[in-house]
Amino acid sequence: MVLDAGTILLLGAIIVGVILLAVLFTFVPIMLWISAIAAGVKVSILTLIGMRLRRVIPSRVINPLIKAHKAGLDLSTNQLESHYLAGGNVDRVVNALIAAQRANIELSFERCAAIDLAGRDVLEAVQMSVNPKVIETPFIAGVAMDGIEVKAKARITVRANIERLVGELVKKQSLPVLGKELFPRLVLQIITKKYLRTLI
């Protein structure tokens, strides 16, 4: 069977077309683009190609963008992509923004991204501002110079302040400080026989 020049050209065009489609489908996440369009998020194919060229994993940006759009947050692809390129956790930031919006806590994307880039878990801070944690110290026993033994135990309710993130600082540092330094000093220096007699 002898092939003429037109048939060979047609077969070559088909092979080149299949190779180009294979490269396109591996380089451009078409399914992610379809899911974004179906969710109402306007993302172009060129944006997804640009993400690939900038070494950004498109699903790490587009999936949180879809989640934010469904929650009613007004975020852009550029904001999430720049946070990803800065080394932030985009999904955790979007989850924290959604949790803050549901709890009527005013939290901007810039503030949330800054907290995340500082190494703090912003989602945990938002959750702790809604549901405070109770930290309980172990019993601390101390004997005063006059022989009176006192045992003390403390419970600290920690509510995170998003503006200052005091909650995480207290959670990590209050237990050792209270357990090893503060209580023994209070027990040994402040409590005396006179004070104990007034309690009886």
C-alpha positions as a printed Julia matrix, in Angstrom:
200×3 Matrix{Float64}:
   0.0    0.0     0.0
   1.48   3.26   -1.15
   0.63   6.51    0.68
   0.53   9.72   -1.23
   1.88  13.05    0.05
  -1.54  14.33    1.16
  -2.19  11.29    3.39
   1.27  11.5     4.97
   0.74  15.2     5.66
  -2.67  14.47    7.21
  -1.23  11.7     9.44
   1.64  13.99   10.5
  -0.82  16.76   11.39
  -2.92  14.31   13.45
   0.15  13.06   15.34
   1.36  16.61   16.05
  -2.17  17.55   17.19
  -2.35  14.6    19.58
   1.08  15.46   21.02
   0.06  19.12   21.47
  -3.18  18.09   23.2
  -1.26  15.72   25.5
   1.18  18.5    26.44
  -1.71  20.92   26.96
  -3.6   18.55   29.24
  -0.51  17.8    31.34
   0.65  21.41   31.55
  -2.75  23.08   31.99
  -5.11  21.65   34.61
  -8.27  21.61   32.49
 -10.34  19.79   35.14
  -9.42  22.43   37.72
 -10.41  25.16   35.28
 -13.76  23.44   34.63
 -14.45  23.07   38.36
 -13.59  26.75   38.92
 -15.92  27.85   36.12
 -18.67  25.58   37.49
 -18.25  27.15   40.95
 -18.56  30.66   39.53
 -14.91  31.65   39.92
 -13.57  33.5    36.91
 -10.17  32.06   36.08
  -8.7   31.97   32.61
  -6.59  29.23   31.11
  -3.8   31.76   30.66
  -3.83  32.43   34.42
  -3.36  28.72   35.09
  -0.52  28.55   32.55
   1.09  31.58   34.21
   0.89  29.81   37.57
   2.68  26.8    36.13
   5.39  29.05   34.69
   5.82  30.76   38.09
   6.11  27.3    39.71
   2.86  27.64   41.6
   0.74  24.52   42.02
  -2.62  25.75   40.64
  -4.75  23.53   42.87
  -3.17  25.09   45.98
  -4.54  28.47   44.89
  -7.71  27.68   42.94
  -9.3   25.25   45.43
  -9.07  27.76   48.34
 -10.31  30.46   45.94
 -13.37  28.34   45.16
 -13.92  27.77   48.89
 -13.63  31.5    49.61
 -16.0   32.38   46.76
 -18.6   29.91   48.06
 -18.26  31.42   51.56
 -18.82  34.94   50.21
 -15.29  36.26   50.67
 -13.95  38.68   48.1
 -10.45  37.37   47.37
  -8.47  37.47   44.16
  -6.19  34.96   42.52
  -3.27  37.39   42.82
  -3.67  37.7    46.59
  -3.68  33.95   47.13
  -0.87  33.34   44.65
   1.37  35.98   46.22
   0.75  34.47   49.65
   1.65  31.04   48.29
   4.83  32.38   46.69
   5.78  34.0    50.02
   5.67  30.56   51.64
   2.29  30.81   53.33
  -0.39  28.2    53.78
  -3.2   29.47   51.55
  -5.75  26.86   52.6
  -5.29  27.59   56.32
  -5.6   31.35   55.73
  -8.84  30.92   53.79
 -10.22  28.59   56.46
  -9.34  31.16   59.14
 -11.03  33.94   57.16
 -14.17  31.84   56.78
 -14.18  30.99   60.5
 -13.66  34.65   61.41
 -16.48  35.73   59.11
 -18.85  33.16   60.65
 -17.91  34.33   64.16
 -18.3   38.04   63.27
 -14.62  38.72   63.92
 -13.15  41.46   61.77
 -10.07  40.02   60.1
  -8.62  41.21   56.8
  -6.75  39.02   54.35
  -3.57  41.05   54.77
  -3.63  40.68   58.56
  -4.41  36.98   58.32
  -1.63  36.41   55.78
   0.85  38.34   57.95
  -0.01  36.2    60.97
   0.41  33.05   58.89
   3.76  34.18   57.47
   4.95  34.94   61.0
   4.64  31.22   61.75
   1.5   31.35   63.85
  -1.48  29.08   63.31
  -4.08  31.69   62.44
  -6.93  29.18   62.23
  -6.24  27.99   65.78
  -6.11  31.62   66.97
  -9.52  32.33   65.44
 -10.95  29.17   66.96
  -9.46  30.05   70.35
 -10.99  33.51   70.23
 -14.4   31.88   69.74
 -13.94  28.94   72.12
 -11.44  29.82   74.85
  -9.17  27.1    76.2
  -8.7   26.29   79.86
  -5.14  25.56   80.92
  -4.75  23.79   84.24
  -1.5   23.71   86.19
  -0.52  20.74   88.34
  -0.66  21.02   92.12
   2.21  23.04   93.51
   3.11  22.41   97.13
   5.19  24.7    99.26
   6.16  24.85  102.89
   6.58  28.24  104.52
   9.37  28.93  106.97
   6.95  28.52  109.87
   6.04  24.97  108.75
   2.69  25.58  107.09
   2.22  23.62  103.87
   0.08  25.08  101.14
  -1.01  23.37   97.94
  -2.21  25.47   95.06
  -3.59  24.78   91.62
  -4.57  27.3    88.95
  -6.91  27.28   85.99
  -6.36  29.86   83.31
  -8.95  30.65   80.68
  -7.22  31.72   77.49
  -9.04  33.64   74.8
  -6.9   34.63   71.83
  -6.72  38.27   70.89
  -6.35  38.24   67.12
  -4.76  41.67   67.09
  -1.94  40.64   69.4
  -2.17  36.84   69.45
  -1.65  36.79   73.22
  -3.53  33.5    73.49
  -0.8   31.47   71.85
   1.89  33.14   73.93
   0.01  32.41   77.15
  -0.73  28.85   76.1
   2.93  28.05   75.45
   4.53  29.97   78.32
   2.06  30.27   81.2
   2.21  26.69   82.4
   5.98  26.6    83.01
   6.05  30.13   84.42
   3.14  29.52   86.8
   4.23  26.03   87.74
   7.91  26.62   88.36
   8.29  30.27   89.3
   5.18  32.13   90.3
   3.34  29.75   92.62
   6.27  28.7    94.82
   7.19  32.34   95.34
   3.62  33.23   96.24
   3.25  30.29   98.56
   6.54  30.82  100.35
   6.64  34.61  100.52
   3.07  35.88  100.77
   1.17  33.27  102.76
   1.87  33.42  106.46
   0.12  32.3   109.64
  -1.76  35.59  109.9
  -3.14  35.27  106.41
  -4.15  31.65  106.97
  -5.9   32.61  110.23
  -7.98  35.2   108.41
  -9.11  32.52  105.97
 -10.35  30.19  108.74
